[in-house]
Amino acid sequence: MYRGLWNFITKYTDESHAVSIFLPVMIMGWTLAGLAIGLVVCACTGTGIMAALADLICAGGYAGLILGLFGGCFFLYRIGV
């Protein structure tokens, strides 16, 4: 997934600008994925979204930070950018 997104971004931009596009896209993607998973869990358990709003935002933020930012940085480090 990381490689596919990197190849797509570098296809349309040069490598010096690709990093500044890649990391925010990764952060937003993982944040939205974390929120979506949290909403599915709330729907399955019958928990009200307003009651779990702080937990949803926290889970989405951590997913974006850990998997998006740190995962993206480790990926860029591994490919040598």
Secondary structure, DSSP 8 states (H G I E B T S, - for coil): -HHHHHHHHHHHS-HHHHHHHHHHHHHHHHHHHHHHHHHHHHHHHT--TTTTHHHHHHHHHHHIIIIIIIHHHHHHHHHT-
